Amino acid sequence: MSGIVVVYASMTGNTEDMALQIVKGIKEEGFEPVVERVDDVKASDLAGYDGIVLGAYTWGDGELPDEFLDYFDDLDDVDLTGKKAAVFGSCDSAYSEYGVAVDLLTGKLKDRGAEIVQDGLKVELTPGKADKETCVAFGKSFAQALRG
């Protein structure tokens, strides 16, 4: 296995919408990424990809969504050395901690040896037109970084 995998969690559809736009950008660069909801894939599967993009909304005052909790812990057993990675998520500035899920996942990927090739993408709630364009650009940039 190689190529790119995009794994995400979405409750209201905001992070899923971001994921679809990111996938669009990746495809525009000639890749056919595998797209999975976090509930449908094992953390160990990430080792089979060259490029890893994770997406999660931030829950409450700065927690990972429930769907990502076991997955996050399971990453402790996965060596991602040599993999390129990026993280995105929808956020809500009404909370004191903004977009912490993106930061937590970025830190975990780094801890497991992945190279973070771009800053995490945080979008306030529902992605608008400009946010969607930013997501497409994020996907394109990731694909370009993977290509080298």
N, CA, C and O atoms as a GROMACS GRO file, in nm:
protein
  592
    1MET      N    1   0.084  -0.118   0.000
    1MET     CA    2   0.000   0.000   0.000
    1MET      C    3   0.089   0.125   0.000
    1MET      O    4   0.195   0.125   0.062
    2SER      N    5   0.046   0.227  -0.068
    2SER     CA    6   0.116   0.355  -0.063
    2SER      C    7   0.014   0.463  -0.097
    2SER      O    8  -0.106   0.435  -0.101
    3GLY      N    9   0.059   0.581  -0.121
    3GLY     CA   10  -0.033   0.688  -0.154
    3GLY      C   11  -0.075   0.762  -0.029
    3GLY      O   12  -0.002   0.768   0.070
    4ILE      N   13  -0.194   0.819  -0.036
    4ILE     CA   14  -0.243   0.908   0.069
    4ILE      C   15  -0.372   0.854   0.129
    4ILE      O   16  -0.459   0.803   0.058
    5VAL      N   17  -0.382   0.865   0.261
    5VAL     CA   18  -0.505   0.833   0.330
    5VAL      C   19  -0.552   0.959   0.405
    5VAL      O   20  -0.473   1.030   0.466
    6VAL      N   21  -0.682   0.984   0.399
    6VAL     CA   22  -0.745   1.093   0.473
    6VAL      C   23  -0.843   1.027   0.570
    6VAL      O   24  -0.939   0.962   0.529
    7VAL      N   25  -0.818   1.046   0.699
    7VAL     CA   26  -0.902   0.988   0.804
    7VAL      C   27  -0.960   1.103   0.886
    7VAL      O   28  -0.888   1.193   0.928
    8TYR      N   29  -1.092   1.100   0.907
    8TYR     CA   30  -1.155   1.211   0.977
    8TYR      C   31  -1.271   1.166   1.064
    8TYR      O   32  -1.325   1.057   1.048
    9ALA      N   33  -1.307   1.255   1.156
    9ALA     CA   34  -1.428   1.240   1.238
    9ALA      C   35  -1.510   1.366   1.219
    9ALA      O   36  -1.456   1.477   1.216
   10SER      N   37  -1.642   1.349   1.206
   10SER     CA   38  -1.728   1.464   1.187
   10SER      C   39  -1.864   1.436   1.251
   10SER      O   40  -1.925   1.332   1.227
   11MET      N   41  -1.909   1.530   1.332
   11MET     CA   42  -2.039   1.515   1.396
   11MET      C   43  -2.146   1.593   1.320
   11MET      O   44  -2.253   1.539   1.289
   12THR      N   45  -2.118   1.718   1.289
   12THR     CA   46  -2.217   1.805   1.226
   12THR      C   47  -2.199   1.815   1.075
   12THR      O   48  -2.282   1.875   1.006
   13GLY      N   49  -2.092   1.757   1.024
   13GLY     CA   50  -2.064   1.763   0.881
   13GLY      C   51  -1.958   1.865   0.844
   13GLY      O   52  -1.913   1.868   0.730
   14ASN      N   53  -1.918   1.950   0.938
   14ASN     CA   54  -1.819   2.053   0.907
   14ASN      C   55  -1.683   1.995   0.872
   14ASN      O   56  -1.622   2.034   0.772
   15THR      N   57  -1.635   1.902   0.953
   15THR     CA   58  -1.504   1.842   0.927
   15THR      C   59  -1.510   1.752   0.804
   15THR      O   60  -1.414   1.744   0.728
   16GLU      N   61  -1.622   1.686   0.784
   16GLU     CA   62  -1.639   1.606   0.663
   16GLU      C   63  -1.634   1.695   0.539
   16GLU      O   64  -1.572   1.658   0.439
   17ASP      N   65  -1.698   1.810   0.545
   17ASP     CA   66  -1.696   1.904   0.434
   17ASP      C   67  -1.552   1.948   0.406
   17ASP      O   68  -1.511   1.956   0.290
   18MET      N   69  -1.477   1.976   0.512
   18MET     CA   70  -1.336   2.010   0.495
   18MET      C   71  -1.260   1.896   0.429
   18MET      O   72  -1.182   1.917   0.336
   19ALA      N   73  -1.284   1.773   0.476
   19ALA     CA   74  -1.215   1.656   0.422
   19ALA      C   75  -1.241   1.642   0.272
   19ALA      O   76  -1.149   1.615   0.196
   20LEU      N   77  -1.365   1.660   0.231
   20LEU     CA   78  -1.399   1.645   0.090
   20LEU      C   79  -1.329   1.750   0.004
   20LEU      O   80  -1.288   1.722  -0.109
   21GLN      N   81  -1.315   1.871   0.055
   21GLN     CA   82  -1.245   1.976  -0.018
   21GLN      C   83  -1.094   1.948  -0.024
   21GLN      O   84  -1.030   1.971  -0.127
   22ILE      N   85  -1.040   1.898   0.085
   22ILE     CA   86  -0.898   1.861   0.087
   22ILE      C   87  -0.872   1.749  -0.012
   22ILE      O   88  -0.772   1.751  -0.084
   23VAL      N   89  -0.960   1.650  -0.014
   23VAL     CA   90  -0.949   1.540  -0.111
   23VAL      C   91  -0.954   1.594  -0.254
   23VAL      O   92  -0.880   1.547  -0.340
   24LYS      N   93  -1.040   1.690  -0.277
   24LYS     CA   94  -1.049   1.752  -0.410
   24LYS      C   95  -0.913   1.809  -0.450
   24LYS      O   96  -0.868   1.789  -0.563
   25GLY      N   97  -0.848   1.881  -0.359
   25GLY     CA   98  -0.716   1.936  -0.387
   25GLY      C   99  -0.612   1.829  -0.413
   25GLY      O  100  -0.529   1.843  -0.503
   26ILE      N  101  -0.617   1.723  -0.334
   26ILE     CA  102  -0.523   1.612  -0.353
   26ILE      C  103  -0.543   1.550  -0.492
   26ILE      O  104  -0.446   1.520  -0.562
   27LYS      N  105  -0.668   1.531  -0.530
   27LYS     CA  106  -0.698   1.472  -0.661
   27LYS      C  107  -0.653   1.562  -0.775
   27LYS      O  108  -0.609   1.514  -0.879
   28GLU      N  109  -0.663   1.693  -0.754
   28GLU     CA  110  -0.618   1.787  -0.858
   28GLU      C  111  -0.468   1.774  -0.884
   28GLU      O  112  -0.419   1.814  -0.989
   29GLU      N  113  -0.398   1.719  -0.787
   29GLU     CA  114  -0.253   1.696  -0.803
   29GLU      C  115  -0.222   1.555  -0.854
   29GLU      O  116  -0.106   1.515  -0.859
   30GLY      N  117  -0.325   1.481  -0.891
   30GLY     CA  118  -0.304   1.352  -0.955
   30GLY      C  119  -0.304   1.230  -0.865
   30GLY      O  120  -0.277   1.119  -0.911
   31PHE      N  121  -0.335   1.248  -0.737
   31PHE     CA  122  -0.343   1.135  -0.645
   31PHE      C  123  -0.488   1.090  -0.629
   31PHE      O  124  -0.581   1.169  -0.648
   32GLU      N  125  -0.506   0.965  -0.594
   32GLU     CA  126  -0.639   0.911  -0.560
   32GLU      C  127  -0.635   0.866  -0.414
   32GLU      O  128  -0.608   0.749  -0.386
   33PRO      N  129  -0.662   0.957  -0.322
   33PRO     CA  130  -0.651   0.921  -0.180
   33PRO      C  131  -0.760   0.826  -0.135
   33PRO      O  132  -0.870   0.823  -0.190
   34VAL      N  133  -0.728   0.748  -0.034
   34VAL     CA  134  -0.826   0.666   0.035
   34VAL      C  135  -0.887   0.757   0.142
   34VAL      O  136  -0.815   0.823   0.216
   35VAL      N  137  -1.019   0.759   0.150
   35VAL     CA  138  -1.088   0.846   0.246
   35VAL      C  139  -1.170   0.758   0.340
   35VAL      O  140  -1.252   0.678   0.296
   36GLU      N  141  -1.145   0.774   0.472
   36GLU     CA  142  -1.210   0.689   0.571
   36GLU      C  143  -1.257   0.771   0.691
   36GLU      O  144  -1.190   0.864   0.734
   37ARG      N  145  -1.373   0.736   0.742
   37ARG     CA  146  -1.414   0.788   0.873
   37ARG      C  147  -1.330   0.712   0.977
   37ARG      O  148  -1.299   0.595   0.958
   38VAL      N  149  -1.295   0.779   1.084
   38VAL     CA  150  -1.205   0.721   1.184
   38VAL      C  151  -1.262   0.591   1.242
   38VAL      O  152  -1.185   0.503   1.281
   39ASP      N  153  -1.393   0.577   1.248
   39ASP     CA  154  -1.455   0.456   1.302
   39ASP      C  155  -1.436   0.335   1.210
   39ASP      O  156  -1.454   0.220   1.253
   40ASP      N  157  -1.398   0.360   1.085
   40ASP     CA  158  -1.392   0.253   0.986
   40ASP      C  159  -1.251   0.208   0.950
   40ASP      O  160  -1.233   0.131   0.856
   41VAL      N  161  -1.150   0.254   1.026
   41VAL     CA  162  -1.013   0.221   0.991
   41VAL      C  163  -0.932   0.203   1.120
   41VAL      O  164  -0.963   0.264   1.223
   42LYS      N  165  -0.831   0.120   1.114
   42LYS     CA  166  -0.744   0.098   1.230
   42LYS      C  167  -0.624   0.192   1.223
   42LYS      O  168  -0.576   0.224   1.114
   43ALA      N  169  -0.577   0.234   1.337
   43ALA     CA  170  -0.459   0.321   1.343
   43ALA      C  171  -0.339   0.252   1.277
   43ALA      O  172  -0.258   0.318   1.212
   44SER      N  173  -0.328   0.122   1.293
   44SER     CA  174  -0.214   0.049   1.236
   44SER      C  175  -0.213   0.056   1.083
   44SER      O  176  -0.108   0.038   1.022
   45ASP      N  177  -0.329   0.081   1.021
   45ASP     CA  178  -0.335   0.091   0.875
   45ASP      C  179  -0.255   0.209   0.822
   45ASP      O  180  -0.213   0.209   0.706
   46LEU      N  181  -0.234   0.311   0.905
   46LEU     CA  182  -0.161   0.430   0.860
   46LEU      C  183  -0.020   0.397   0.814
   46LEU      O  184   0.034   0.464   0.726
   47ALA      N  185   0.039   0.295   0.871
   47ALA     CA  186   0.176   0.257   0.836
   47ALA      C  187   0.188   0.217   0.689
   47ALA      O  188   0.299   0.216   0.635
   48GLY      N  189   0.080   0.184   0.626
   48GLY     CA  190   0.081   0.142   0.487
   48GLY      C  191   0.074   0.255   0.386
   48GLY      O  192   0.069   0.230   0.266
   49TYR      N  193   0.072   0.379   0.433
   49TYR     CA  194   0.060   0.494   0.344
   49TYR      C  195   0.182   0.583   0.354
   49TYR      O  196   0.248   0.590   0.458
   50ASP      N  197   0.212   0.650   0.245
   50ASP     CA  198   0.322   0.747   0.244
   50ASP      C  199   0.276   0.883   0.298
   50ASP      O  200   0.354   0.956   0.359
   51GLY      N  201   0.149   0.916   0.274
   51GLY     CA  202   0.092   1.042   0.317
   51GLY      C  203  -0.029   1.021   0.404
   51GLY      O  204  -0.117   0.941   0.372
   52ILE      N  205  -0.035   1.093   0.516
   52ILE     CA  206  -0.142   1.077   0.615
   52ILE      C  207  -0.202   1.214   0.645
   52ILE      O  208  -0.130   1.306   0.684
   53VAL      N  209  -0.332   1.226   0.628
   53VAL     CA  210  -0.402   1.349   0.662
   53VAL      C  211  -0.513   1.311   0.759
   53VAL      O  212  -0.601   1.231   0.727
   54LEU      N  213  -0.508   1.369   0.879
   54LEU     CA  214  -0.609   1.342   0.981
   54LEU      C  215  -0.693   1.466   1.004
   54LEU      O  216  -0.642   1.578   1.001
   55GLY      N  217  -0.823   1.445   1.026
   55GLY     CA  218  -0.913   1.557   1.052
   55GLY      C  219  -1.006   1.528   1.167
   55GLY      O  220  -1.068   1.422   1.174
   56ALA      N  221  -1.015   1.624   1.260
   56ALA     CA  222  -1.104   1.607   1.376
   56ALA      C  223  -1.153   1.743   1.424
   56ALA      O  224  -1.078   1.840   1.426
   57TYR      N  225  -1.278   1.746   1.462
   57TYR     CA  226  -1.331   1.865   1.528
   57TYR      C  227  -1.286   1.862   1.673
   57TYR      O  228  -1.256   1.756   1.728
   58THR      N  229  -1.284   1.979   1.734
   58THR     CA  230  -1.249   1.987   1.876
   58THR      C  231  -1.378   1.982   1.956
   58THR      O  232  -1.473   2.056   1.929
   59TRP      N  233  -1.381   1.894   2.054
   59TRP     CA  234  -1.500   1.873   2.135
   59TRP      C  235  -1.486   1.948   2.267
   59TRP      O  236  -1.381   1.947   2.330
   60GLY      N  237  -1.593   2.014   2.307
   60GLY     CA  238  -1.596   2.080   2.437
   60GLY      C  239  -1.485   2.181   2.454
   60GLY      O  240  -1.459   2.261   2.364
   61ASP      N  241  -1.420   2.178   2.568
   61ASP     CA  242  -1.318   2.277   2.601
   61ASP      C  243  -1.178   2.237   2.558
   61ASP      O  244  -1.080   2.279   2.620
   62GLY      N  245  -1.168   2.157   2.453
   62GLY     CA  246  -1.036   2.124   2.402
   62GLY      C  247  -1.003   1.977   2.401
   62GLY      O  248  -0.887   1.939   2.418
   63GLU      N  249  -1.104   1.893   2.381
   63GLU     CA  250  -1.079   1.749   2.378
   63GLU      C  251  -1.094   1.695   2.235
   63GLU      O  252  -1.156   1.757   2.149
   64LEU      N  253  -1.035   1.579   2.215
   64LEU     CA  254  -1.060   1.506   2.092
   64LEU      C  255  -1.204   1.455   2.093
   64LEU      O  256  -1.259   1.431   2.200
   65PRO      N  257  -1.265   1.440   1.977
   65PRO     CA  258  -1.398   1.380   1.974
   65PRO      C  259  -1.390   1.234   2.019
   65PRO      O  260  -1.288   1.168   2.003
   66ASP      N  261  -1.498   1.185   2.076
   66ASP     CA  262  -1.502   1.047   2.126
   66ASP      C  263  -1.455   0.946   2.021
   66ASP      O  264  -1.386   0.850   2.054
   67GLU      N  265  -1.492   0.969   1.895
   67GLU     CA  266  -1.456   0.875   1.789
   67GLU      C  267  -1.305   0.860   1.774
   67GLU      O  268  -1.258   0.756   1.727
   68PHE      N  269  -1.229   0.961   1.815
   68PHE     CA  270  -1.085   0.959   1.797
   68PHE      C  271  -1.009   0.910   1.919
   68PHE      O  272  -0.888   0.889   1.910
   69LEU      N  273  -1.074   0.892   2.033
   69LEU     CA  274  -1.002   0.860   2.156
   69LEU      C  275  -0.924   0.729   2.149
   69LEU      O  276  -0.804   0.728   2.176
   70ASP      N  277  -0.990   0.620   2.114
   70ASP     CA  278  -0.920   0.491   2.105
   70ASP      C  279  -0.816   0.493   1.993
   70ASP      O  280  -0.706   0.439   2.009
   71TYR      N  281  -0.850   0.553   1.882
   71TYR     CA  282  -0.760   0.564   1.767
   71TYR      C  283  -0.631   0.637   1.808
   71TYR      O  284  -0.520   0.594   1.776
   72PHE      N  285  -0.649   0.747   1.881
   72PHE     CA  286  -0.537   0.827   1.930
   72PHE      C  287  -0.445   0.741   2.016
   72PHE      O  288  -0.323   0.744   1.999
   73ASP      N  289  -0.503   0.665   2.109
   73ASP     CA  290  -0.423   0.576   2.194
   73ASP      C  291  -0.356   0.466   2.113
   73ASP      O  292  -0.241   0.430   2.140
   74ASP      N  293  -0.428   0.411   2.014
   74ASP     CA  294  -0.373   0.304   1.932
   74ASP      C  295  -0.254   0.350   1.848
   74ASP      O  296  -0.170   0.269   1.809
   75LEU      N  297  -0.246   0.480   1.820
   75LEU     CA  298  -0.132   0.532   1.744
   75LEU      C  299   0.000   0.512   1.818
   75LEU      O  300   0.106   0.513   1.756
   76ASP      N  301  -0.006   0.493   1.949
   76ASP     CA  302   0.116   0.472   2.026
   76ASP      C  303   0.193   0.348   1.980
   76ASP      O  304   0.313   0.336   2.003
   77ASP      N  305   0.124   0.256   1.914
   77ASP     CA  306   0.186   0.132   1.869
   77ASP      C  307   0.224   0.135   1.721
   77ASP      O  308   0.261   0.032   1.664
   78VAL      N  309   0.216   0.252   1.658
   78VAL     CA  310   0.239   0.262   1.513
   78VAL      C  311   0.363   0.348   1.486
   78VAL      O  312   0.374   0.461   1.534
   79ASP      N  313   0.456   0.294   1.410
   79ASP     CA  314   0.576   0.367   1.370
   79ASP      C  315   0.546   0.438   1.238
   79ASP      O  316   0.521   0.374   1.137
   80LEU      N  317   0.549   0.571   1.240
   80LEU     CA  318   0.520   0.650   1.121
   80LEU      C  319   0.644   0.720   1.067
   80LEU      O  320   0.634   0.819   0.994
   81THR      N  321   0.760   0.669   1.103
   81THR     CA  322   0.886   0.726   1.054
   81THR      C  323   0.887   0.725   0.902
   81THR      O  324   0.857   0.623   0.839
   82GLY      N  325   0.922   0.838   0.844
   82GLY     CA  326   0.928   0.848   0.699
   82GLY      C  327   0.798   0.886   0.632
   82GLY      O  328   0.795   0.908   0.511
   83LYS      N  329   0.690   0.894   0.708
   83LYS     CA  330   0.560   0.932   0.653
   83LYS      C  331   0.545   1.083   0.657
   83LYS      O  332   0.599   1.149   0.747
   84LYS      N  333   0.474   1.138   0.562
   84LYS     CA  334   0.443   1.282   0.562
   84LYS      C  335   0.299   1.296   0.608
   84LYS      O  336   0.212   1.216   0.572
   85ALA      N  337   0.275   1.398   0.690
   85ALA     CA  338   0.143   1.410   0.751
   85ALA      C  339   0.099   1.555   0.765
   85ALA      O  340   0.180   1.648   0.764
   86ALA      N  341  -0.032   1.571   0.779
   86ALA     CA  342  -0.093   1.701   0.806
   86ALA      C  343  -0.225   1.676   0.878
   86ALA      O  344  -0.281   1.566   0.873
   87VAL      N  345  -0.274   1.781   0.946
   87VAL     CA  346  -0.396   1.769   1.027
   87VAL      C  347  -0.485   1.890   1.002
   87VAL      O  348  -0.437   2.002   0.982
   88PHE      N  349  -0.615   1.866   1.005
   88PHE     CA  350  -0.713   1.973   0.988
   88PHE      C  351  -0.831   1.949   1.081
   88PHE      O  352  -0.848   1.840   1.135
   89GLY      N  353  -0.913   2.052   1.100
   89GLY     CA  354  -1.034   2.034   1.179
   89GLY      C  355  -1.118   2.159   1.189
   89GLY      O  356  -1.069   2.271   1.174
   90SER      N  357  -1.246   2.137   1.214
   90SER     CA  358  -1.336   2.249   1.238
   90SER      C  359  -1.329   2.284   1.387
   90SER      O  360  -1.309   2.198   1.472
   91CYS      N  361  -1.345   2.412   1.416
   91CYS     CA  362  -1.324   2.463   1.551
   91CYS      C  363  -1.437   2.560   1.587
   91CYS      O  364  -1.515   2.602   1.501
   92ASP      N  365  -1.443   2.593   1.714
   92ASP     CA  366  -1.546   2.686   1.763
   92ASP      C  367  -1.482   2.783   1.860
   92ASP      O  368  -1.439   2.744   1.969
   93SER      N  369  -1.475   2.908   1.822
   93SER     CA  370  -1.408   3.008   1.905
   93SER      C  371  -1.490   3.046   2.028
   93SER      O  372  -1.444   3.127   2.109
   94ALA      N  373  -1.608   2.990   2.044
   94ALA     CA  374  -1.687   3.017   2.165
   94ALA      C  375  -1.623   2.950   2.287
   94ALA      O  376  -1.652   2.988   2.400
   95TYR      N  377  -1.536   2.852   2.263
   95TYR     CA  378  -1.469   2.782   2.371
   95TYR      C  379  -1.334   2.848   2.401
   95TYR      O  380  -1.277   2.915   2.315
   96SER      N  381  -1.285   2.828   2.521
   96SER     CA  382  -1.159   2.891   2.561
   96SER      C  383  -1.038   2.833   2.487
   96SER      O  384  -0.939   2.903   2.467
   97GLU      N  385  -1.045   2.710   2.447
   97GLU     CA  386  -0.936   2.644   2.374
   97GLU      C  387  -0.981   2.624   2.229
   97GLU      O  388  -1.083   2.560   2.204
   98TYR      N  389  -0.906   2.680   2.136
   98TYR     CA  390  -0.947   2.677   1.996
   98TYR      C  391  -0.872   2.570   1.917
   98TYR      O  392  -0.749   2.573   1.907
   99GLY      N  393  -0.945   2.477   1.862
   99GLY     CA  394  -0.888   2.379   1.770
   99GLY      C  395  -0.784   2.286   1.829
   99GLY      O  396  -0.691   2.245   1.760
  100VAL      N  397  -0.798   2.254   1.955
  100VAL     CA  398  -0.698   2.173   2.023
  100VAL      C  399  -0.686   2.032   1.961
  100VAL      O  400  -0.578   1.973   1.966
  101ALA      N  401  -0.792   1.979   1.905
  101ALA     CA  402  -0.784   1.847   1.844
  101ALA      C  403  -0.677   1.845   1.734
  101ALA      O  404  -0.604   1.747   1.719
  102VAL      N  405  -0.670   1.953   1.657
  102VAL     CA  406  -0.568   1.962   1.552
  102VAL      C  407  -0.429   1.957   1.614
  102VAL      O  408  -0.340   1.888   1.564
  103ASP      N  409  -0.411   2.031   1.722
  103ASP     CA  410  -0.280   2.034   1.789
  103ASP      C  411  -0.245   1.899   1.850
  103ASP      O  412  -0.130   1.855   1.842
  104LEU      N  413  -0.342   1.834   1.912
  104LEU     CA  414  -0.318   1.702   1.974
  104LEU      C  415  -0.278   1.599   1.870
  104LEU      O  416  -0.183   1.523   1.890
  105LEU      N  417  -0.350   1.597   1.759
  105LEU     CA  418  -0.319   1.499   1.654
  105LEU      C  419  -0.184   1.529   1.588
  105LEU      O  420  -0.109   1.438   1.554
  106THR      N  421  -0.154   1.657   1.570
  106THR     CA  422  -0.024   1.694   1.514
  106THR      C  423   0.088   1.645   1.605
  106THR      O  424   0.186   1.587   1.558
  107GLY      N  425   0.073   1.669   1.734
  107GLY     CA  426   0.173   1.623   1.830
  107GLY      C  427   0.190   1.473   1.829
  107GLY      O  428   0.302   1.422   1.836
  108LYS      N  429   0.080   1.400   1.822
  108LYS     CA  430   0.087   1.253   1.820
  108LYS      C  431   0.158   1.203   1.695
  108LYS      O  432   0.242   1.114   1.704
  109LEU      N  433   0.125   1.260   1.580
  109LEU     CA  434   0.191   1.218   1.456
  109LEU      C  435   0.342   1.243   1.464
  109LEU      O  436   0.422   1.159   1.423
  110LYS      N  437   0.380   1.360   1.516
  110LYS     CA  438   0.523   1.390   1.534
  110LYS      C  439   0.588   1.289   1.628
  110LYS      O  440   0.697   1.239   1.600
  111ASP      N  441   0.520   1.260   1.738
  111ASP     CA  442   0.573   1.163   1.836
  111ASP      C  443   0.595   1.026   1.773
  111ASP      O  444   0.686   0.953   1.814
  112ARG      N  445   0.514   0.990   1.677
  112ARG     CA  446   0.523   0.859   1.614
  112ARG      C  447   0.619   0.859   1.496
  112ARG      O  448   0.634   0.758   1.428
  113GLY      N  449   0.686   0.974   1.471
  113GLY     CA  450   0.790   0.980   1.369
  113GLY      C  451   0.751   1.043   1.238
  113GLY      O  452   0.836   1.057   1.149
  114ALA      N  453   0.626   1.082   1.222
  114ALA     CA  454   0.583   1.142   1.096
  114ALA      C  455   0.641   1.283   1.081
  114ALA      O  456   0.665   1.352   1.180
  115GLU      N  457   0.662   1.323   0.958
  115GLU     CA  458   0.706   1.459   0.927
  115GLU      C  459   0.581   1.542   0.898
  115GLU      O  460   0.507   1.512   0.803
  116ILE      N  461   0.558   1.644   0.977
  116ILE     CA  462   0.444   1.734   0.954
  116ILE      C  463   0.488   1.833   0.847
  116ILE      O  464   0.579   1.912   0.869
  117VAL      N  465   0.424   1.828   0.731
  117VAL     CA  466   0.470   1.905   0.616
  117VAL      C  467   0.402   2.041   0.601
  117VAL      O  468   0.442   2.121   0.517
  118GLN      N  469   0.300   2.068   0.682
  118GLN     CA  470   0.236   2.199   0.680
  118GLN      C  471   0.162   2.220   0.811
  118GLN      O  472   0.125   2.126   0.880
  119ASP      N  473   0.141   2.348   0.842
  119ASP     CA  474   0.069   2.381   0.964
  119ASP      C  475  -0.072   2.324   0.960
  119ASP      O  476  -0.132   2.312   0.854
  120GLY      N  477  -0.124   2.290   1.078
  120GLY     CA  478  -0.260   2.241   1.087
  120GLY      C  479  -0.359   2.345   1.038
  120GLY      O  480  -0.340   2.465   1.059
  121LEU      N  481  -0.464   2.299   0.974
  121LEU     CA  482  -0.567   2.387   0.920
  121LEU      C  483  -0.687   2.386   1.014
  121LEU      O  484  -0.747   2.282   1.039
  122LYS      N  485  -0.720   2.504   1.065
  122LYS     CA  486  -0.834   2.520   1.156
  122LYS      C  487  -0.935   2.614   1.092
  122LYS      O  488  -0.901   2.725   1.050
  123VAL      N  489  -1.060   2.567   1.084
  123VAL     CA  490  -1.167   2.647   1.025
  123VAL      C  491  -1.276   2.667   1.128
  123VAL      O  492  -1.317   2.572   1.196
  124GLU      N  493  -1.323   2.787   1.140
  124GLU     CA  494  -1.431   2.822   1.234
  124GLU      C  495  -1.564   2.764   1.184
  124GLU      O  496  -1.618   2.806   1.081
  125LEU      N  497  -1.615   2.667   1.260
  125LEU     CA  498  -1.746   2.607   1.236
  125LEU      C  499  -1.766   2.564   1.092
  125LEU      O  500  -1.682   2.491   1.038
  126THR      N  501  -1.874   2.606   1.026
  126THR     CA  502  -1.907   2.562   0.892
  126THR      C  503  -1.818   2.632   0.789
  126THR      O  504  -1.814   2.755   0.785
  127PRO      N  505  -1.748   2.555   0.706
  127PRO     CA  506  -1.661   2.617   0.606
  127PRO      C  507  -1.742   2.698   0.505
  127PRO      O  508  -1.835   2.646   0.443
  128GLY      N  509  -1.705   2.824   0.488
  128GLY     CA  510  -1.764   2.908   0.385
  128GLY      C  511  -1.687   2.891   0.255
  128GLY      O  512  -1.597   2.807   0.245
  129LYS      N  513  -1.722   2.969   0.156
  129LYS     CA  514  -1.659   2.958   0.025
  129LYS      C  515  -1.508   2.976   0.033
  129LYS      O  516  -1.432   2.896  -0.022
  130ALA      N  517  -1.463   3.081   0.102
  130ALA     CA  518  -1.318   3.105   0.114
  130ALA      C  519  -1.250   2.992   0.190
  130ALA      O  520  -1.138   2.952   0.155
  131ASP      N  521  -1.316   2.939   0.294
  131ASP     CA  522  -1.260   2.828   0.371
  131ASP      C  523  -1.246   2.704   0.283
  131ASP      O  524  -1.147   2.632   0.292
  132LYS      N  525  -1.345   2.680   0.199
  132LYS     CA  526  -1.340   2.563   0.110
  132LYS      C  527  -1.223   2.576   0.012
  132LYS      O  528  -1.155   2.478  -0.017
  133GLU      N  529  -1.201   2.697  -0.037
  133GLU     CA  530  -1.088   2.719  -0.126
  133GLU      C  531  -0.956   2.696  -0.052
  133GLU      O  532  -0.861   2.641  -0.108
  134THR      N  533  -0.952   2.737   0.075
  134THR     CA  534  -0.833   2.714   0.157
  134THR      C  535  -0.811   2.564   0.176
  134THR      O  536  -0.697   2.518   0.175
  135CYS      N  537  -0.919   2.489   0.195
  135CYS     CA  538  -0.908   2.343   0.211
  135CYS      C  539  -0.855   2.278   0.083
  135CYS      O  540  -0.770   2.189   0.090
  136VAL      N  541  -0.905   2.321  -0.032
  136VAL     CA  542  -0.855   2.266  -0.159
  136VAL      C  543  -0.705   2.295  -0.171
  136VAL      O  544  -0.627   2.208  -0.208
  137ALA      N  545  -0.666   2.418  -0.139
  137ALA     CA  546  -0.523   2.456  -0.145
  137ALA      C  547  -0.440   2.373  -0.047
  137ALA      O  548  -0.327   2.336  -0.078
  138PHE      N  549  -0.496   2.345   0.071
  138PHE     CA  550  -0.429   2.262   0.171
  138PHE      C  551  -0.404   2.122   0.113
  138PHE      O  552  -0.294   2.068   0.128
  139GLY      N  553  -0.504   2.065   0.049
  139GLY     CA  554  -0.489   1.933  -0.013
  139GLY      C  555  -0.386   1.934  -0.124
  139GLY      O  556  -0.304   1.842  -0.134
  140LYS      N  557  -0.388   2.036  -0.207
  140LYS     CA  558  -0.290   2.047  -0.316
  140LYS      C  559  -0.149   2.059  -0.259
  140LYS      O  560  -0.057   1.993  -0.307
  141SER      N  561  -0.133   2.143  -0.158
  141SER     CA  562  -0.002   2.163  -0.097
  141SER      C  563   0.050   2.033  -0.035
  141SER      O  564   0.168   2.002  -0.045
  142PHE      N  565  -0.042   1.958   0.028
  142PHE     CA  566   0.000   1.832   0.087
  142PHE      C  567   0.048   1.735  -0.021
  142PHE      O  568   0.153   1.672  -0.006
  143ALA      N  569  -0.027   1.724  -0.127
  143ALA     CA  570   0.009   1.633  -0.236
  143ALA      C  571   0.144   1.673  -0.297
  143ALA      O  572   0.226   1.587  -0.328
  144GLN      N  573   0.166   1.804  -0.313
  144GLN     CA  574   0.292   1.852  -0.367
  144GLN      C  575   0.408   1.817  -0.274
  144GLN      O  576   0.516   1.779  -0.321
  145ALA      N  577   0.386   1.830  -0.144
  145ALA     CA  578   0.490   1.796  -0.046
  145ALA      C  579   0.522   1.646  -0.051
  145ALA      O  580   0.637   1.606  -0.036
  146LEU      N  581   0.420   1.566  -0.073
  146LEU     CA  582   0.441   1.421  -0.081
  146LEU      C  583   0.520   1.386  -0.207
  146LEU      O  584   0.606   1.298  -0.206
  147ARG      N  585   0.489   1.455  -0.312
  147ARG     CA  586   0.558   1.429  -0.438
  147ARG      C  587   0.705   1.472  -0.430
  147ARG      O  588   0.793   1.415  -0.495
  148GLY      N  589   0.730   1.574  -0.346
  148GLY     CA  590   0.868   1.620  -0.329
  148GLY      C  591   0.897   1.727  -0.421
  148GLY      O  592   1.009   1.779  -0.422
   0.00000   0.00000   0.00000
